[in-house]
Amino acid sequence: MNFARGLNGPVSLQHSVFSWALLKKLLFSKMSPLAAQALLKPTVYLMPALRESHAAVFRKRPPQLIVNRIKDIAHFYFIGIGILPVILCLAYNHIVYGTCELRDYPEQRSSPTSWCFEKTPVRQWWAKHFGVSDIEHHERNLAYYEKLGIQARWRQIEQRVKHLEGERWDYKAWSYQPTSTSSMDIIHSNLLGLSLLDRRSPVGCFLLSSRCCYIK
């Protein structure tokens, strides 16, 4: 076996090789963090610090799938194929065609219709296919206000009838319930003790007249 002499005496060659490997490993283990911090980006070694700053907490919140779905549908149908195309079409017609102008009636064609007097081509198209003429619109308004006047007159008559019914102690003929003479006699006998059968009072006059009718 070969020996190597050191400061404290002979040391084996295998032991010296093992010591050198251990020393190299210790040096690299101490220098590796410094080298990593110098060569790598700051976010790479700062990210674990941010993630490990507190415990992993899952925050409960209401679901947003339905809300997002509704917003997507509304955005598609109102903006994608609704309001935005209409605005673009109106802007195109206003820029290219502009407002209509009055001209003389053409001699070869028939008399103009009501939708020819609209201001813009879009309004003419709408009045031609979906709208009504000014004459029809005026007649509809007259019919509507006439209906409102008739209903108001009916309400006035109904209020007047109810007022007269309460003032004159009247009754509705179709709600009258016929009674027998025996029941009326019982009512009269009960009211005699209360001195209500007086011709000067409306109740007494009504009861006496009804009794005379039944007696006859």
Long-range contacts (C-beta under 8 A, 24 or more apart in sequence): 89-122, 90-122, 93-120, 93-121, 93-122, 94-120, 97-121, 100-124, 169-202, 169-206, 181-214, 181-215, 184-210, 184-211, 184-214, 185-211
